[in-house]
Amino acid sequence: MILTIRLDDIMRLTGPVPSRHLVTRPTGAAVRGAIQSAIAASAAPTTRLDFGAVEVIDFSCADEIVAKLLLATEGGRYVVVCNVDEHQAEAIDHVLDRQDLAVVALPRGGGPCVLGRTTPDLRAAFAAVLAAGPGDTTRLASYLAWSVERTADALQTLALRRLVVAASGTFTPLPLQ
Protein backbone atom coordinates (compact mmCIF):
# COMPACT_ATOMS: atom_id res chain seq x y z
CA MET A 1 0.00 0.00 0.00
CA ILE A 2 1.33 3.41 -1.00
CA LEU A 3 0.19 6.87 0.01
CA THR A 4 0.73 9.34 -2.85
CA ILE A 5 0.86 13.01 -1.91
CA ARG A 6 0.77 15.52 -4.74
CA LEU A 7 2.72 18.51 -3.50
CA ASP A 8 0.66 20.91 -5.59
CA ASP A 9 -2.45 19.76 -3.68
CA ILE A 10 -0.68 20.37 -0.36
CA MET A 11 0.54 23.77 -1.57
CA ARG A 12 -3.03 24.83 -2.38
CA LEU A 13 -4.11 23.87 1.13
CA THR A 14 -1.23 25.55 2.97
CA GLY A 15 -0.53 28.70 1.01
CA PRO A 16 -2.52 31.92 0.79
CA VAL A 17 -1.92 32.14 -2.96
CA PRO A 18 -1.72 29.04 -5.16
CA SER A 19 1.79 28.69 -6.52
CA ARG A 20 3.88 26.07 -8.25
CA HIS A 21 7.03 27.33 -6.54
CA LEU A 22 8.29 25.85 -3.28
CA VAL A 23 10.40 28.67 -1.93
CA THR A 24 11.07 30.02 1.57
CA ARG A 25 11.56 28.08 4.76
CA PRO A 26 8.10 28.93 6.21
CA THR A 27 6.43 27.55 3.07
CA GLY A 28 8.48 24.36 3.34
CA ALA A 29 7.63 23.97 7.03
CA ALA A 30 3.90 24.38 6.34
CA VAL A 31 4.00 21.84 3.50
CA ARG A 32 5.99 19.37 5.63
CA GLY A 33 3.47 19.74 8.47
CA ALA A 34 0.61 18.87 6.12
CA ILE A 35 2.57 15.89 4.74
CA GLN A 36 3.32 14.62 8.25
CA SER A 37 -0.38 14.84 9.14
CA ALA A 38 -1.31 12.84 6.03
CA ILE A 39 1.33 10.21 6.81
CA ALA A 40 0.17 9.93 10.43
CA ALA A 41 -3.43 9.39 9.26
CA SER A 42 -2.42 6.64 6.82
CA ALA A 43 -1.60 2.99 7.38
CA ALA A 44 0.53 2.92 4.21
CA PRO A 45 4.19 2.19 4.95
CA THR A 46 5.41 3.99 1.81
CA THR A 47 4.72 7.62 0.95
CA ARG A 48 5.34 8.99 -2.54
CA LEU A 49 5.87 12.73 -2.71
CA ASP A 50 4.84 13.72 -6.24
CA PHE A 51 6.71 16.79 -7.49
CA GLY A 52 5.11 16.59 -10.96
CA ALA A 53 3.27 19.92 -10.81
CA VAL A 54 6.00 21.77 -8.89
CA GLU A 55 8.06 24.12 -11.02
CA VAL A 56 10.73 25.22 -8.54
CA ILE A 57 12.03 24.04 -5.18
CA ASP A 58 14.77 25.99 -3.49
CA PHE A 59 17.32 24.64 -0.99
CA SER A 60 15.41 25.87 2.05
CA CYS A 61 12.20 24.08 0.97
CA ALA A 62 14.13 20.94 0.02
CA ASP A 63 15.58 21.00 3.53
CA GLU A 64 12.25 21.69 5.25
CA ILE A 65 10.21 19.23 3.22
CA VAL A 66 12.47 16.31 2.31
CA ALA A 67 15.36 16.34 4.80
CA LYS A 68 13.31 17.14 7.90
CA LEU A 69 10.60 14.71 6.80
CA LEU A 70 13.19 11.94 6.49
CA LEU A 71 14.56 12.79 9.94
CA ALA A 72 11.07 12.66 11.45
CA THR A 73 9.94 9.49 9.67
CA GLU A 74 10.07 6.51 11.99
CA GLY A 75 11.26 3.00 11.18
CA GLY A 76 8.92 0.92 9.09
CA ARG A 77 7.92 3.98 7.06
CA TYR A 78 9.49 4.86 3.72
CA VAL A 79 9.54 8.04 1.61
CA VAL A 80 10.02 8.18 -2.16
CA VAL A 81 10.19 11.38 -4.21
CA CYS A 82 8.77 11.06 -7.70
CA ASN A 83 8.39 13.09 -10.87
CA VAL A 84 11.37 15.24 -9.93
CA ASP A 85 13.05 17.17 -12.70
CA GLU A 86 16.79 17.74 -12.95
CA HIS A 87 16.78 21.01 -10.98
CA GLN A 88 14.54 19.63 -8.21
CA ALA A 89 16.73 16.52 -7.96
CA GLU A 90 19.82 18.72 -7.72
CA ALA A 91 18.39 20.76 -4.83
CA ILE A 92 17.17 17.67 -2.95
CA ASP A 93 20.45 15.81 -3.55
CA HIS A 94 22.52 18.76 -2.31
CA VAL A 95 20.51 19.19 0.89
CA LEU A 96 20.44 15.47 1.70
CA ASP A 97 24.14 15.00 0.98
CA ARG A 98 25.06 17.79 3.42
CA GLN A 99 22.98 16.09 6.15
CA ASP A 100 24.15 12.52 5.45
CA LEU A 101 20.65 11.48 4.33
CA ALA A 102 19.36 9.73 1.23
CA VAL A 103 16.02 9.05 -0.48
CA VAL A 104 14.81 6.90 -3.36
CA ALA A 105 13.80 9.08 -6.31
CA LEU A 106 11.87 8.49 -9.50
CA PRO A 107 12.99 11.22 -11.87
CA ARG A 108 10.68 12.34 -14.65
CA GLY A 109 11.25 9.91 -17.49
CA GLY A 110 13.85 7.85 -15.63
CA GLY A 111 14.25 4.81 -13.45
CA PRO A 112 14.71 4.68 -9.68
CA CYS A 113 17.86 6.20 -8.22
CA VAL A 114 19.17 7.46 -4.90
CA LEU A 115 19.52 11.16 -4.10
CA GLY A 116 21.68 12.34 -1.22
CA ARG A 117 24.68 10.83 0.53
CA THR A 118 25.77 7.62 -1.11
CA THR A 119 28.86 5.69 -2.16
CA PRO A 120 29.69 3.64 -5.25
CA ASP A 121 29.02 0.44 -3.25
CA LEU A 122 25.61 1.69 -2.09
CA ARG A 123 24.65 2.69 -5.64
CA ALA A 124 25.76 -0.71 -6.98
CA ALA A 125 23.91 -2.63 -4.23
CA PHE A 126 20.77 -0.53 -4.78
CA ALA A 127 20.92 -1.23 -8.52
CA ALA A 128 21.42 -4.94 -7.80
CA VAL A 129 18.33 -5.14 -5.60
CA LEU A 130 16.33 -3.42 -8.35
CA ALA A 131 17.72 -5.59 -11.16
CA ALA A 132 17.92 -8.97 -9.41
CA GLY A 133 14.81 -8.52 -7.30
CA PRO A 134 14.41 -9.52 -3.68
CA GLY A 135 17.21 -11.62 -2.31
CA ASP A 136 19.36 -12.48 0.64
CA THR A 137 22.94 -11.37 1.08
CA THR A 138 24.42 -14.50 -0.49
CA ARG A 139 22.28 -14.25 -3.63
CA LEU A 140 22.98 -10.54 -4.08
CA ALA A 141 26.72 -11.06 -3.38
CA SER A 142 26.78 -13.60 -6.19
CA TYR A 143 24.91 -11.19 -8.48
CA LEU A 144 27.39 -8.40 -7.67
CA ALA A 145 30.45 -10.70 -7.66
CA TRP A 146 31.34 -9.30 -4.22
CA SER A 147 32.20 -10.91 -0.93
CA VAL A 148 29.29 -11.68 1.38
CA GLU A 149 30.73 -9.24 3.95
CA ARG A 150 30.95 -6.34 1.48
CA THR A 151 27.44 -7.06 0.22
CA ALA A 152 26.01 -7.37 3.73
CA ASP A 153 27.54 -4.03 4.72
CA ALA A 154 26.06 -2.25 1.70
CA LEU A 155 22.63 -3.88 2.06
CA GLN A 156 22.43 -3.14 5.78
CA THR A 157 23.32 0.50 5.12
CA LEU A 158 20.62 0.71 2.43
CA ALA A 159 18.10 -0.78 4.86
CA LEU A 160 19.10 1.57 7.70
CA ARG A 161 18.66 4.53 5.35
CA ARG A 162 15.27 3.10 4.35
CA LEU A 163 16.25 2.79 0.69
CA VAL A 164 15.31 -0.92 0.58
CA VAL A 165 13.06 -3.06 2.75
CA ALA A 166 14.81 -5.65 4.92
CA ALA A 167 12.75 -8.46 6.41
CA SER A 168 13.75 -11.97 7.49
CA GLY A 169 17.14 -11.72 5.80
CA THR A 170 15.70 -10.64 2.45
CA PHE A 171 16.29 -7.25 0.86
CA THR A 172 13.50 -5.94 -1.36
CA PRO A 173 13.11 -2.79 -3.47
CA LEU A 174 10.67 -0.23 -2.10
CA PRO A 175 7.23 -0.41 -3.66
CA LEU A 176 7.22 2.40 -6.19
CA GLN A 177 3.84 2.11 -7.92
C-alpha positions in Angstrom: 0.0 0.0 0.0 1.3 3.4 -1.0 0.2 6.9 0.0 0.7 9.3 -2.8 0.9 13.0 -1.9 0.8 15.5 -4.7 2.7 18.5 -3.5 0.7 20.9 -5.6 -2.5 19.8 -3.7 -0.7 20.4 -0.4 0.5 23.8 -1.6 -3.0 24.8 -2.4 -4.1 23.9 1.1 -1.2 25.5 3.0 -0.5 28.7 1.0 -2.5 31.9 0.8 -1.9 32.1 -3.0 -1.7 29.0 -5.2 1.8 28.7 -6.5 3.9 26.1 -8.2 7.0 27.3 -6.5 8.3 25.9 -3.3 10.4 28.7 -1.9 11.1 30.0 1.6 11.6 28.1 4.8 8.1 28.9 6.2 6.4 27.5 3.1 8.5 24.4 3.3 7.6 24.0 7.0 3.9 24.4 6.3 4.0 21.8 3.5 6.0 19.4 5.6 3.5 19.7 8.5 0.6 18.9 6.1 2.6 15.9 4.7 3.3 14.6 8.2 -0.4 14.8 9.1 -1.3 12.8 6.0 1.3 10.2 6.8 0.2 9.9 10.4 -3.4 9.4 9.3 -2.4 6.6 6.8 -1.6 3.0 7.4 0.5 2.9 4.2 4.2 2.2 5.0 5.4 4.0 1.8 4.7 7.6 0.9 5.3 9.0 -2.5 5.9 12.7 -2.7 4.8 13.7 -6.2 6.7 16.8 -7.5 5.1 16.6 -11.0 3.3 19.9 -10.8 6.0 21.8 -8.9 8.1 24.1 -11.0 10.7 25.2 -8.5 12.0 24.0 -5.2 14.8 26.0 -3.5 17.3 24.6 -1.0 15.4 25.9 2.1 12.2 24.1 1.0 14.1 20.9 0.0 15.6 21.0 3.5 12.2 21.7 5.3 10.2 19.2 3.2 12.5 16.3 2.3 15.4 16.3 4.8 13.3 17.1 7.9 10.6 14.7 6.8 13.2 11.9 6.5 14.6 12.8 9.9 11.1 12.7 11.4 9.9 9.5 9.7 10.1 6.5 12.0 11.3 3.0 11.2 8.9 0.9 9.1 7.9 4.0 7.1 9.5 4.9 3.7 9.5 8.0 1.6 10.0 8.2 -2.2 10.2 11.4 -4.2 8.8 11.1 -7.7 8.4 13.1 -10.9 11.4 15.2 -9.9 13.0 17.2 -12.7 16.8 17.7 -13.0 16.8 21.0 -11.0 14.5 19.6 -8.2 16.7 16.5 -8.0 19.8 18.7 -7.7 18.4 20.8 -4.8 17.2 17.7 -3.0 20.4 15.8 -3.6 22.5 18.8 -2.3 20.5 19.2 0.9 20.4 15.5 1.7 24.1 15.0 1.0 25.1 17.8 3.4 23.0 16.1 6.1 24.2 12.5 5.4 20.6 11.5 4.3 19.4 9.7 1.2 16.0 9.1 -0.5 14.8 6.9 -3.4 13.8 9.1 -6.3 11.9 8.5 -9.5 13.0 11.2 -11.9 10.7 12.3 -14.7 11.2 9.9 -17.5 13.9 7.9 -15.6 14.3 4.8 -13.4 14.7 4.7 -9.7 17.9 6.2 -8.2 19.2 7.5 -4.9 19.5 11.2 -4.1 21.7 12.3 -1.2 24.7 10.8 0.5 25.8 7.6 -1.1 28.9 5.7 -2.2 29.7 3.6 -5.2 29.0 0.4 -3.2 25.6 1.7 -2.1 24.7 2.7 -5.6 25.8 -0.7 -7.0 23.9 -2.6 -4.2 20.8 -0.5 -4.8 20.9 -1.2 -8.5 21.4 -4.9 -7.8 18.3 -5.1 -5.6 16.3 -3.4 -8.4 17.7 -5.6 -11.2 17.9 -9.0 -9.4 14.8 -8.5 -7.3 14.4 -9.5 -3.7 17.2 -11.6 -2.3 19.4 -12.5 0.6 22.9 -11.4 1.1 24.4 -14.5 -0.5 22.3 -14.2 -3.6 23.0 -10.5 -4.1 26.7 -11.1 -3.4 26.8 -13.6 -6.2 24.9 -11.2 -8.5 27.4 -8.4 -7.7 30.4 -10.7 -7.7 31.3 -9.3 -4.2 32.2 -10.9 -0.9 29.3 -11.7 1.4 30.7 -9.2 3.9 30.9 -6.3 1.5 27.4 -7.1 0.2 26.0 -7.4 3.7 27.5 -4.0 4.7 26.1 -2.2 1.7 22.6 -3.9 2.1 22.4 -3.1 5.8 23.3 0.5 5.1 20.6 0.7 2.4 18.1 -0.8 4.9 19.1 1.6 7.7 18.7 4.5 5.4 15.3 3.1 4.4 16.3 2.8 0.7 15.3 -0.9 0.6 13.1 -3.1 2.8 14.8 -5.7 4.9 12.8 -8.5 6.4 13.7 -12.0 7.5 17.1 -11.7 5.8 15.7 -10.6 2.4 16.3 -7.3 0.9 13.5 -5.9 -1.4 13.1 -2.8 -3.5 10.7 -0.2 -2.1 7.2 -0.4 -3.7 7.2 2.4 -6.2 3.8 2.1 -7.9 
